Amino acid sequence: MDSKDTVRLSEINSQPFISVLEYVKGQASGLYIQEKSGEPGAVKQVVFRGLGSPVFSQKDAIHVQPTVYVNGIPIARENNFTYGMQQYDFNRLGPATDNFAGIDLSTIESIEVVKDPLKLALLGPLAANGAIWIRTKPGKGGRREISFSAYTGVATAPSVTPVNAQYENLFRRQFYNRYATPADELSYPTYLNDSTNVNYYGPSNWNQLYYQNQPSYNANLGIRGGSDRANFSFYGGYTNNGAAADDTRFRRYHALFNVNMAPYKWLNMGTVINASRNTRDRNRSLRDRFAEVAYTPNLSVPMSPNRDVYQGYLENYNTVIDDNIVNAGQVLLTLDLYLSKKLMYNTSLSIDYSEGYRNTFFPQPLMEENNFISNYFGFNQRYLYSNKLFWEHEASPDVQLNFAAGSIYQEDLYRYNYARAYDGPNDFVRVNIFNDGNVFTNQWSNREDFRMHSVYFSAAMRYRDLLDVKTLLRYDGASTVQPDNRWLFTPSFAATYHLINGSGRSSQLFDQLDLGLSWARIGKPNFNSRYAIGPNYVSDLAWGSEAGLLSYNGFAVVSRPYSEGWVGYNMDWAYTDHAALDLDANLLHSRMNIRMSAYLKKDQNQVIPVPIPAEYGYSSRLLNGMSVQNRGLDMTVTGQLLQPSAAGLHWTSSVNLNWNRNKLTSLPNGLQELTVGQRKLEVGEAIDRFWLFQNQGIYTNIAEIPVLNGEPMTFDGIPFQPGDPVWVDRNNDFVIDQHDRVLQGNAMPKVVGAFQNNFSYRNFDLSLQFYFALGHQLLNQRAANKYDFINNEGANTLDGIREIFHWQQDIDILKYPIYNPWSAVVPYRVNQDLFLEDASFVKLRAASLAYDFAKRPAFQNRFKTMRKAIVYVSGNNLLTWTKFSGADPELTDFNGYYSGYGLPLAPIYTLGLKLEL
């Protein structure tokens, strides 16, 4: 059986995955990986054992994600400070590429999802939200090993139903025929009013250009060898993966070098260097481009669904510059000194560095005779200096003791420079021109520093083979915490009782049975230095377009309003308490393994913006005091349903799942509820619930509208009319307002897991993985925007953009009532349960069939040094079962809204080869 919480690499090494988060998806209980788009290299969201804090916007998502460690180096994620100068948070400024796409699967020796509270506490505050521990292939003494792997495949275009203006006209006519006034008829869109316009009423064949089969390929070469005293490993490769939509593509060059030396018995030295270069061809959606440009053109006429017209747009797009480059590397230097047989000292230096470039140029034909250029450069720089002292002591033949003491110093630097300019002299000058009166240029630059020093002491005791007891005492101090609260003390402990282990305590049923209990308190780091400098605020008036700059003083009297809220004194550490009761059992002569973990996670004393009276001028005050509880169960069951027989058939099956519930347990100052934008938090309720009006149909005539004292029911002072929705008046005051919204549904699944089956017969291996997420909902914003066409098009905002994929039938138009779209109550607002849908799904995520020629006697006789010669075929994203009415419930934004912008997770088929000598 595999070790606890370790990803079985054999189940994924035949798949064309390009990110660590794709590697672990469905492979370990307790993780929920959300792919909101099938675009290769795009950022993914991951949550460990439930949401620890509310996610109000894209920039909040980073605070709930676990840390990925590569050879013990914690990978720095992109800082979210660029959102401070962005009007929209669809994508982070810069290349917006997955941080973990630079680690190739061929270089990985093992992946462990660290869930044990004491192990997380040993890793420190960076692991407060969980940890994914990756170890790359090390050097190896003895006979040298050479490996080669390659695959080629194709991402297949999905089947869609394209539509043209006739379909759109029929859709809108049902509203116009019922509710339109003569003035509304006169303003009917011209592109729908002229049925002779072949650009809109002609063939709708845009999908032939937008959705296309795209090739993918990969090649990797590795070698390792040496002796026990000096060995090395080297791996290098290239990956080029394309998606089946919008000509998106991801490319990666990677290299790994590892050398270990032991010049003396008492001295070991090691060096690991991992480097990668990633480039990405991003999607060409109008929304993302206009959000970056911060410019909204005339949106009254959408793009034509005709292939020839769309081809003209693509030809103009061919002159666009859209470079997205990420260079990343990690370096680990270690030194081990064996001072005696029982005493060992270790020192190490870890460096993680990544830099991102994004250069863009949009020519005049795409910008209403303006043009746009921007240049972005940003980097994340982290280093850790660690010292550890280990001592082993045998107190008696039955009792072994281990002690460790150490310190870790960490320093992070996050930096970006960004400049953009509009209306250059022509489309041939593609550089930013500063101090030119004809060019409107903006420049931004910002940095964040984070430093943390940690000291710890740990002790472990083993009594015979019956009992293991461990404890950890730790102090952490961070530069982003105010000086009077800078240091946090966090204790932890764990105990494991080996009830049955085959050494005298056996059972007819069990071969091994362990019961463990652990608890740990871990500080949650804050990477925003704003909280550490005392009273400060961000002013709309003082700094204009640069919301990232701030002012500070002992009191605030000028430059109101303050958009980012007031930071006062007594800002303290947030922390999380992890507790777990674990059961690990082997039974039936090790044919079955059961692992269960009942856990309780409390994220406490967190900062949240709390509204205060408007006369103070602030939008809110930032206060500690929010606490969120997650309780749940992780379970993994693995069994050999068919053991190897004379016929050679072997069947291993496993299922892993996580059941989780979250609950808000407290708010600052004893508050019981808090409203932030379109989200409402209530103590005792889950933090991922939607805040919605309850829809009960339509008012078909004036007599159906409730009346009080001769006045009809109103919505925020607007009387209801026939054709308006029936929303539940919860407090019976004959006024529909925010007090009538209720908390419904959950954006996070209640159950997430996978069902894996592996069959082997002689030289053949077949693997099938089913991935599922159950018990959650989403808001179909795609449908809401389509029905709310009057408000979206009239406002000329980004909500009114109709992308080329607007011309496809992916909404159940029979599902929704025909309201009056001109009504002032906005009947098709998304925040109502009319658009709430079941998002549960089951997917056949991956399948592979492999044949190992090296197991054939004739092949072995001819190629004696060949250890593996595997040819395989694989497929992923093959089938989906769901009740959701849209394209794919997995393509949901961080907040549970389905916008329709996620590129499809299309089926990918690959043919591959693996050789080991």
N, C-alpha and C positions, 0 to 999 in steps of 0.2 A: 504494500500500500504506500501511497505517496505520503510525505510528511504533511502535517496539519497546515491547511490554508495555502498549500502550494499549487500553483497552476500546472496542470498536466500538459507540458509543451507538446507531447505527441499528438494531442487532439487539435492543435492549432497550427502546427508547422507546415501544413499543406495548404494554408489559406493565404490569400494575397493581402493580409492586413498590414497597415503601415504605421500604426500608432500603438503605444503601450496600452491605452485605454481600450482599443479593439482587441488586444491580446487577452485582457483579463475579463472582458465582457462575457458574462454567463459562466465563467470558469471558477468563481469563488462566491460563496454566499456573503451577503452583507454589502455588496456593491451594486449601485444602480448607475449604469452608463447610459446617458442620453445622447443620441446622435440626432441633432435637430436638422441635419442635412447630410445627403450622400456625397457632397462635394469633397473630394479627396484633400486631406490636409486641413480641413476646417476644424475650428475649435469644438471640443466636445465637453459635456458637463458630466461630472461624476459626484456621487454622494455616498458617503460611508455611514451605514447604520442610521440613516434618516437625517433630515434637515436639522442642523443645530441652531439656525437662525433664519428669520424670514428673508426671502429674496425679492426685494422690491424692484430691482432693475438689474441689467446685465452686469454692472460692476459689482453687485453684491454676490454674484455666483461664485467668485473666487474664494470667498470667505468660508465656504462650506465644503471645500474639496480637499481630499487627502493629498499628502505629499508623496511624490515619487522619488525614490532613492536609487541611484545607480552606483553600485560598488560602495555604498555608504555615503555617497554625495547627494544631498538633497537638491533637487533641481528647482531653481528659482522660477516661479511663474511670472508672467507679465504683470507689472504693477498696473492698477486700474486708474492711475492719475490722469491719463489722457482723456477720460470721460469728463473731466472738469471743464474742458474747452470744446466738447462736442455737443451739438444740438440734439443728436439722436444717438442711441446706444445700440443700434442694430449690430454693428461690428466695432471692435476696438480699433482705434487709429493705428496705422502701420500695416504690416503684412497680415496680421490677424491669423497666424498659422498655429496649429496645435504644437504646444511646447514639447510634447513627448513623441513627435513624429520623427525625431532624429536618431532613434535607437532601433536598429534592425533586428528582427527576430532571430536571424542566423547567428548573431553574436551573443545570444542570451543563454546562460547556463541554467538559471532558475528564476522564477518569479514567485514571491510570497506576498499574500495580502495579510499584513500584520494587524491582528485584531486583539491579541492578548493585551490587557490594560498595562501590565508591568513592562512588556516590551515597548509599548508606545511611550510610556513614561521614561524609559531609558533613552529613547530617541529625542525626547524633550518637546518643547512647545511647537516645533514645526510639525509634529505628528499628532497634534491635538484632534485633528479631524480624520485620523487614520493614516496609514502608510502602505505604500506598495514598494516592496523591497526587491530590487533587481540585481542579480549578480551576473556579470558577463563571463564568458569562457576564459578561464585563467590559463597560464602556462602549465605545461604538464611534463613531468619527467618520464623517461623511458622512451619507447618507440615513438617516432614522430607520427603525427596525424595530419593528413591533408583532406580537406573537404571542399566540395564544390556543389552549389545548388543553383538552379535557375528555373524560371517558369515563364510561360507566355500565356496570355489569356485575353478575354474580351468581356467588356461590360456591355450588356445588351440593352438596346433601347426599349423602354416600356411601351406598352400598348395604351394609347390615349384616344379619346374621341374629340377631334378638333371641330369647332363650330365657327360660323361666320356671323355677319350682321343680321342675317335673317333670324337666327336663333336668339340673338340679343334683342332684336326688335319684338319678336313674339313674347319674350320674357317681360319686357318693359310695357308692352301694350296693355297687359292685363291691369297694370296700375293706372295708366293714362285713361283707359276706357272707363274706369270706375271712379277716379278721383280728380283727374286733371281739369283745370280751368282753361278757358281760351288762351290766357296768357301763358299757361304752362305748355299748351300745344304749340304756341308760336316759338317757344324756346326749346323745342324738341331737337336733340342733337342732329346736326346736318349729316353726319356720316351714317346715321340710321334712317334718315328721312328720304334718302335718294336710293331707291332699290336698283337703279341702273349703274351705280358705282361699283365696278367690278373689283376694285381694290378691297371692298368690304363685303359685297354680296357675291363675289366670285368664289373661286376655289379656296378653301381653308386648308392649306397644305404646309403651313409654317413648321409643323412638327417634323417634317422631313429634314429640316436644317437644325432644329433645336435639339431633337432627340436622335442620336446616332450611335451605332455600335462603336466603341472606342477600345483600342488595344491597351494592354498592360503587360509589362515584362520586368524581369528582375534577374540579376546574376550576382552571386557572391562566391568568394574564394577565401579559404582560411587555411592556416598552417600553425601547428603548435608542436613543441617538442623540447628537448634538452635533457638535463639530468635532475636529480633531486636537489643538487646544490645550485643549479642555474638553469632556468627554463623560460620559455617565452611563448606568446601566441600573437598572431597577426591575422586580422580579418578585414576585408574590404569588399565593397560592392556598390551596385547602382540599381535604383528602383525607378520605374516610370509607370505610374498608374493613372489611367484616365477614367472619367465618369461618363455615363451615357447621356448627360444633359449639359447643354450650354458650353460644350467644348472645354470643360474644366479638366485640369491635369495637375498632378503632383510629381515632382522629381526629387530624388535624394541621392547624394553621394556620401558614403560613410566609410570610416576607417577606425579600427580598434587595435591598439598595441599594448601588450602587457609583458613585463619582464620581471622576474623574481630571482633574487640572488641570496645565497647564504654563504658568504666567504668564511665564516666561522660558525661553530656550533651554537655559539651564544648570540649570533647576529643574523637577522633576516632583513632584507630590504626589498621593497616592491614598488613598481611604477605602473600605473594604468593611464592610458591616454585614449579618450574616445572623442571623435570629431565627426561632424556632419555638415553638409550644406544642402539646404532645402529650397526649392523654388516652387512657386504655385501659380498656375493660370486660374484666376478667380472667375466667378460668375459675372455675367454682364447685365444683371438686373438694374433697371432704372432707379429703383428705390435706393439701393446701396450706393450708386454713383451720385445721385442727387443729395443724399445725406452727407456724403463726404465733401461734395462741392459746396454744400450749404446754400443751394440755389434751387428754386422751384420754378420751372418753366411753365408755359401754357399747357395744361393737361387736358384740355377739352376734347382733343382728337387723339385717340389711341393709335398705337401701331397697327398697321394692317395685318390681317391674318394670311395674306397672300404670300406664297413662297418668294415670288420675284421681288416684291416690295421689301420683304424682310431681308432678302439677299442684298439689296442696296444698302440697308442699314448695316449689315455685317461688313460690307466693303468699306463703309465709312469707319467702322469700328477697327478695321485692320490698321488704321493709322494711329490708333490709340497706343500710348505707352502705359503699361500696367505691370510694373516689375514688383515682385514680392519675393524677397530673398531673406533667409534666416541662416546665419552661420552660428554653430554652437559647438562647444567642446567642454569636456570634463577632464581634470587631471587629479590623480590621487598619488601621493607620495607617502609611503609608510616605512616605519623603522621599528623593529622588535628587538629588545634587548632581554636576554634570559640571564638575569642577575644570579639566579640559583635555580635548582630544580623546582622550587615552589614559588619563586618570585619573578614576575615578568613585567617589563615596562614597554609601553607602546606610545609612539608619537606619530602623528599624521598631519598632513596638510592637504586639504581638499579645495579644489577650485572649480567653480561652475561659471561659465560665461556664454552668453548668447547675444547676438546682435541682429537687429531686423532693419531691412531697408524696404522702403516703398516709394517708387518714383512713378508718377502718373502724369499723363497729358491727354486732355480731351479736346479735340479740334472743334472749329467753329460749326461745322454741319451738325454736330451733336449737341450744341449748346446755344442755339438760337443766335448764331453769328458772333458769339463770344467764344473764348477758349479758356482753358483752365490748366494749370500746372501745379504740382505739389511735390515736395521732397520730404521724406521722413527718414530719420535715423534714430534708433533707440537701442539701448543695451541693458542687460541685467548682469550684474557682476556679484558673485558671492564667493567668499572663501571662509573656511573653517580651520582653525588650528586646535588640535585635540591632543591631550595627554592623559594616559591611563596607567594605573599601577594595579597589577593583579597579584593576589597572594592566595595560595592554596594551603590548607592546613588540615591534617587528619587528627582530630581530637581524640578519637578512639577507633577501633576497627569498625564500629557501627556508624560513626558520625564523621562526615566530611564537611569541611567549611571552606567557603570561598569568599574573599573580600575584594572589593574594587573601589578605587577612588580616582576621580578624574576631574578635568576641567575642559570646557570647550569655549572658544572665543569665535564668534561669528560676526562677519561684517558684510552688509549688502549695500550695493549702490545701483539705483535705477535712474536712468537718464533718457531723455528724448529731446530732439530738436526737430522742429517742423516749420515749414514755410509753404505758403500757397499764394498764387497770384492769378488774377483774372485779366482777360482782355489784352493779351499780348499783341504785338504789332502784326503778326501773321502766324500761320500754322507751321512755319518752317523754323521759327525760333522757339526752342523747347527747353530753355533754361530760365530759372527765376532771375529777373532783372530788378535789382534793388535801386532805390532812389531815382526811379524813372517816373516822371509825372504822368505818363500814359498808362502805367501799369499799377493796378491796385494790389498791393502786396501785404500779407500778414505774416508775422513770425511769432513762433512760440518756442519756449525752452523751459524745461522743468526738471527737477531731480528730487529723489527721495533717498535718504540714508537710513539704514537700520543697523544697529549694533546690539549684540546680545552676548552676555557672558554667563556661563553656567558652571556650577560646581556641584558634585554629587558624591554620595557614598552608598555603596550597595553591599549587601551581605546575603549569602545563600547557605542553607544547611540541607544536607541529605542524610536521612536516617535509614540505614540499610537500603533496601529497595522498596520501602514502604511510603516514605513521606519526603516531599520536597517543600521547603519553606524559603521564600525570598522576600527581601525588603529593599526599598530605595528611599533615600532622603536627598532632596534636590533643592538648590536655590538657583533661580533664574532672574537676571536683571536685564531690562531692555531699554534702549535709548528713547523709544517712542512712548514711554510711560512717564508721567510727571515725577519729579525727583522724590517727593515724599512718599510715593507708592512704587518706587522703581523695582524693588526686589520682591519676589514671590517665593514662599516656601511651599513645596509640594511633596507630601509623602505618598508611598505606594507599598502594597504588599501583595503576595500571592502564595497560595498553598495548594499542593496537589497530592492527593492520597491515591496510591496505587492499590486498589482493592484486589485486583487479580492481575498477575503478570507472568504466570507460567513458572514461577520459581517457588514452588511449594504452596502457593495459594491458587489453585486451579479450579476449573469448573467444567462441567460437561458441555455447557453452552458457550461460555466465554473463554477466550484465550488471553484477553487483556482487557482490563476495565480500569479507567482512571477517572477520578472525580476531582475537579479543580475549582477554587474560589479565588477571585482576585478583585482588587480595587485600586484605582490610581486617580490622583488629581494632577491635571496637566494644565499649565498656563496656556492661554490662547494669545498668540502674538498679534499686535496691531502694527501694520506696516505704514501707517500714516503718521508722520512726525508732527502733524498739526495738534494732536492731542497732548503732546509733551511740553508745549511752550507756554502754558498758562492761558489766561483768557484771550481769545481771539475770535475773529469772525471773517467771513468772506462777504464782501460788499458788492452789490450790483453796480452801484454808482462809482465806486472808487477805481475799479479796475476794468470796467467795460467787458470786452470779450474774453478776457483771461480770468475765468472763474477759479483757476487753480491758485492764484495769488491771494494772499490774505493779509489782514492787518491785525495787530494785537496791542493791547494795553490793559491796564487794570480795570478799565470801565469803557463802555461803548456809548458815544454821544453823537457821532457824526456819520455821514455816508450811509444812511439807511436807504433801502432795506438791505438786510443781510440774508442772502439767498441760501447759504449753506448751514445756517444755524450757529448758535453761540456755544463756544467751548469755555467752560469755567474751570474752577479748581476741583480737586478731589477726583480726578479721572484715574481710575484704578485698573488693575489687570482684570480681564475676563479669564475664566478658567472653565475646564470641563472635568466632571467626575465620571469615570468609567467604572462600572462594576459588571462582573460576569460570573456565571456559574456554568462550568463546562463539563461535558461528559464525552469521553472518547473510548470506544469499545471495538475490539476485534472479536468476532465470534464465528462459529461453524468452521473451525480449523482455518481461520483467517480468510475465509471466502467472503466475508462481509465485514464492512467497517461502518460504524455509525458515529457521527460527531454532531453534538448539539451544544449550543451556547445560548443560554438565556441571559440577556444583557439589559442594563439600565444605564443610559447616558444622559447626563444633565449638563447642559451648557449654561453657565451661570454668570451673572454680573456683566452682561454684555451691554454695549452702547447702542442706543437707539434715539432717533430724533423725536422729541416730545414737543408738541405744539404749545405755545404760550400766547398770552393776549397780544393782539395785533399792534397795540399802541407801543409795544417795546421795539417794533421794527424788525424783529427776527422772524424767520419762517418757523424756527423751532429752537429748542435747546438740546444739546447732546448730553445724555445722562447715562450712567451705569444703572443697572438694575433689572434688565430683562433676562429671564431664564426660560429655557426650553428643555423639555424632557422628551427623550426617545426611549421607548422600551420595545423589545422585540425578541425574536428567536431566529438564530441561524441554524440550519440543519443540512448536513451532507450525508447521504447514504450511498455507499458504493458496494457492489456485489458482483461476484463471478457467477453468473447464472449458468454458464456452461464452462466447465474446466477443460483444458486441453485433453483430447481423447485420442484414441488410435486413428480416428478419422481426421484429427487435426483441427476440429472446430472449437473455437473459444469465443465466449460472449461475456463481456463485462459491461455492466450498466450502472449509471450513477445519476442521482438527482440531487441538486442543491437548491435551496430556497431561503429567502429571508422574509419574515413577517415583521412589520414595523408599524408603530403608531407614535406620532409626535403630539405634544401638548404644550401650550404656553402656560407656564406656571406662575410667572410674575412679570410685572412691568414697573418702571421707576415710579417712586413716590406713591406706591400703593395703588396705582391706576388699575382699573378693571378692564378697560378697553382703550383702543388707540386706533385712529384712522390715519393712514399714510397713503395719499393719492387715492387709487381705486382699490386699496386693500384695507381690510379691517382686522385687527387683532383683538381677541377676547381671551382673557384668562380662563383656562379650562378647555379651550378649543384648540384644534390643530392650526398650525401657522400656515398651512398650504391650502386653506379653503378659499373658495371663490365667494365674493360678496355680491349677491345678485338679487334682482327683482324676480318675484315669482309670477310667471306668465300663465294665465288661465283662459286665453282665447282672444276674442275680438268683440268690440262693441259694434254690432251691425246696424243699430238704429238708436236714436236719441233716447228712447224709452228705457233702454238697458243701462244707461249711465246713472249711477246712484246720485241722489239729490239730498242735500241737507239744508233746511230752511230756504228752500227755493233756489239754492245755488248748486250747480253740478260739482261732482268730484273734480279736483284739480291735480295737476302735476307741477309742483313748485310754482303755483299760482296760475298755471295755464289750464283752462277748462278742457276736459276730455270731450272729444267729438266722435261721431260714428267713423269707423275705420281705424280707431286707436286701439292699442292692446289693453286687455284687462289685466292689470297688475294688482296683486293682493294688497289690500289695505290692512296691514298687520295690527296697527294700533287703533283702527276704526275711527280716525279723525277726519275722514273724507279728504285727506290730502296725501297724495303719493309723493314721498320724498326719501331721503337717505335712511330715515328711521324704518322704512318698510323693506329695506334690503335684508336678506338673510344669508347666513353662511351655509354654503352647500358644496358638496363634492370635495374632492381632494386632487390636487395636481400631482402628488406623489403616489406611486403605486403602493398598495397595501402588501402585496406579495410579488417578489421578483425572484426568478430562478431559471434553471436550465435542466434539461433532461438529455443525458448523453448516453449513446450506445456505441460500443466498439466490438466489431466482429473480426475474427481472424480465422482464415482457413488456409492451411499450408502457407503459401507465400503471399496470400492476399490479405489485405486489411481494409475494412470498411468502417467508416466513422460517420455518425449522424448526431447533430446537436440541435435540439429544439430549445428556443429561448422564449420566455414568457414574462409578462408584466400584467398584473391583475388588480382590479379594485380602484382604479383612478379614472378621472374624467379630464376633459379638455373643453375649452371654449372655442367654438368654430368661428374665429374672426374672419376667415376667408369668406364664409357664407354671409356673415353680418355685413361685411364691406360690399358684397355684391348687391344685397338687397337695399342697403342704405346709399344707393347711387346718387340720389338727389343731394344729400348733404356732402358726400365725398367729392363730387365733381364741382359743386358750387363753391366749396371752400378753397379749391385749388391748392391742397396740401398733399403731402406724400401719401395720405390715405386714399387719395383719388387716382393714384397711378394704376394704369392697367397695363401690366406687363404682357409680353407676347404670349405667356402661358395663361393669360386671361381668356384666351380663345380656346378653351377646352371644357368639356363637360365633366366637372369633378365635384359638383354640388347637387344634392338631391333637391330639386326645386319644388317637389311635391310635399316636402317635409314642413314647409313654413306657411303660415297664413298670409293673406294679401292685405297688409296694412296700408294706410295712407302715408306714402313716403314723404309728403310735403308737411306732415303734421309737425308742430313745434315741440311735441313731446319726444320726438326722435324715436319712433316705435321700434326701429331695428338696431338700437344700441346693443353693443355686444354683452354688456353686463346684466344679462337676464338668463334665466334657465332655459329659455327657448333655444339657445345656442349651446347648451351644456350637453355633452355627449359622452357615452361610455368609451374610454380609450383603452380598455383591456385588449391584449393581443397575445397570440401564440405564433411563433415564427419557426420555420425550418431554416435556421440561420446558416448552417454549414453542413456540408457533406463531402466526403472524399473517399476515393477508392485507390489503393496503392498496391503495387506488386514489387517485391524485392527479388531481383535476379540473383543477388549474391547468395541467397539461400539454396539455389539450385546446385547440385553436386557438379554438374558439367561446367558451370560458370566458375565455381570455386577452384576446380582443377586448372582452369585456364588463367584465372586472375586470382592468384593466391593471396595477394595483399589487399584485395578489395573486401572491406567490411560491410559496406552497404552499396547497393546499386538499385535505387528505388525510382520507379516511374509511377506517377500518380495523376489522377484527374480530380478536380474539386469544383464545387460550386457553393456560393453563399448568397444569402438573401433570396432564397428560392421560392418560399410560399409564406403567406400571411393569412391568419384567420382572425377576424375582428368584426365587431358590430359597427365600427365607426363608418360614417357615410362618406368621408373624404378619401384622399389618396392613401395615407399611411399614418396611423396614430402615433408612431414613433417620432415623426418629424415635427415635434412640438417645441415651441420656445421654452426658455427657462421658467417662465411664469405660468405655463400650462395653456398658453394661447396658440392655436393652430392658425398660422398666417398664410400657409400655402407657399411660402418662399423656400422651403427646404427642397433641395434637389433630391430626386427619388433614390432610394436605396435599391438600385436595380440589380437583377441577377448578374453575377460575374462567374464565368467559367474559365478554368485554368488547366493547363497541361504542364507538369513539372518534372524535374529530375533532381535526385540527390545522390551524390557519390561521396563515399568516405574510404580513404586508403590508410 
